[in-house]
Amino acid sequence: MLRVLVVGAGLTGSLCAALLRRTVAGPLHLALWDKAGDAGGRMITANSPQNPRCTADLGAQYITCTPHYAEKHREFYEELLAHGVLVPLTSPIEGMMVKEGDCNFVAPQGISSIIKHYLKESGAEVFFKQRVTQINLRNNVWEVSKETGSPEQFDLVILTMPAPQILELQGDIVNLITECQRQQLASVSYSSRYALGLFYEVGMKIDVPWAGRYITSNPCVRFISIDNQKRSIESSEFGPSLVIHTTVPFGVTHMEHREEDVQQIISQQLETILPGLPQPVATKCQKWRYSQVINSAANCPGQMTLHLNPSLVCGGDGFTHSNFDGCVASALSVLEALKNHI
Ligand SMILES: Cc1cc2nc3c(=O)[nH]c(=O)nc-3n(C[C@H](O)[C@H](O)[C@H](O)COP(=O)(O)OP(=O)(O)OC[C@H]3O[C@@H](n4cnc5c(N)ncnc54)[C@H](O)[C@@H]3O)c2cc1C
């Protein structure tokens, strides 16, 4: 039985798991570990603690499909559309850059439903709150340690966390990464920002003619989404939700500040843009230290192979670009790199 571990329940990890399940003909034990408490990674959807049906996409907002990727990744789009995981974006987003031929999609059940779709398809055993700390090579098998519990053995390991977090791992992996690979991983850079999700009472109305709006004149707020409207879901059973993304300069300046202080500043700035909003019933402040890739790893074809046999491969948007198609391209590259070992 081939024992495979995928680290990271974001889009790249969940899709790698689904593609492995489709590809591996023989018996396969597929495990997926994530340090977070839920699936999604940077495509996370938060629930209001007051009403779990009131949700907000705190990371990725919508999927933009260019004519190039509409063709190249056609099967992925067709599958997600056929299952109702994605639907065309029909609500107005003010200030959005629209290029000819592009199509935009939203996930009505929240953006993390894309990841949940692939996890279900993969049949992987998914474990949350499992932070990988060490990777060692023992008798030609990977021994993977986590913060709690005993280390476990795998024949093949796929890492999909942001590049700086690969460099934080301890054990034999430190010496397996060549100097050139270390430099490539260290050169991957990311923007940083905060997201604030606000969950409101049932019946509350936000009276604006848009579902999302890019803000260009505020030092703190870059984007606002009336998240349920963006996804065209309105109900008498749950209230509206609002998502605010900060600007990158604000994110960088406030990265090490106390979350409560940051949340207060964002709320004050929101008041200048949308005055008179009532108090939300719940809030969720998310720090995105690694938000979107600015520079991806140079000369990497969508993945980085740290060891061939047994295989230890890295994927993720750090090897391509930060969006749906970047992650799909990376997952396909990971599978291509593994094709002679599975
Ligand atoms: C604010 C924001 C807005 C965005 N907007 C858009 C958009 O509108 N459209 C779009 O297409 N894309 C957008 N993106 C980019 C998109 O979200 C990312 O490109 C994509 O989600 C990256 O997926 P990934 O699986 O490669 O990485 P991630 O989603 O980061 O997944 C990596 C996972 O690894 C886990 N992990 C890390 N270290 C460990 C460890 N040691 N042990 C176990 N688990 C670990 C993390 O918890 C995480 O779940 C946005 C991103 C952000 C942050």
The ligand as an ORCA input file, in Angstrom:
! r2SCAN-3c Opt
* xyz 0 1
  C      -6.615     38.312      0.972
  C      -6.480     37.390     -0.221
  C      -7.240     37.613     -1.359
  C      -7.125     36.760     -2.462
  N      -7.954     36.961     -3.538
  C      -7.986     36.027     -4.507
  C      -9.031     36.033     -5.491
  O      -9.941     36.882     -5.440
  N      -9.011     35.078     -6.452
  C      -8.060     34.073     -6.465
  O      -8.134     33.186     -7.356
  N      -7.093     34.021     -5.537
  C      -7.035     34.952     -4.567
  N      -6.096     34.882     -3.569
  C      -5.006     33.889     -3.704
  C      -5.443     32.460     -3.365
  O      -6.194     32.485     -2.184
  C      -4.174     31.614     -3.171
  O      -3.406     31.651     -4.368
  C      -4.501     30.148     -2.888
  O      -5.517     30.015     -1.941
  C      -3.222     29.446     -2.402
  O      -3.524     28.086     -2.131
  P      -2.406     27.071     -1.648
  O      -3.089     25.774     -1.413
  O      -1.251     27.081     -2.599
  O      -1.844     27.672     -0.272
  P      -2.630     27.908      1.099
  O      -4.053     28.202      0.824
  O      -1.835     28.895      1.877
  O      -2.569     26.471      1.810
  C      -1.459     26.061      2.564
  C      -1.968     25.342      3.810
  O      -0.835     24.811      4.520
  C      -1.110     24.882      5.906
  N       0.185     24.835      6.605
  C       1.184     25.742      6.630
  N       2.222     25.297      7.362
  C       1.856     24.082      7.831
  C       2.507     23.115      8.668
  N       3.736     23.297      9.154
  N       1.836     21.961      8.950
  C       0.568     21.734      8.468
  N      -0.075     22.620      7.681
  C       0.556     23.760      7.355
  C      -1.854     26.217      6.075
  O      -2.632     26.211      7.272
  C      -2.700     26.253      4.801
  O      -4.012     25.739      5.021
  C      -6.197     35.694     -2.435
  C      -5.452     35.453     -1.288
  C      -5.597     36.284     -0.180
  C      -4.826     35.973      1.085
*
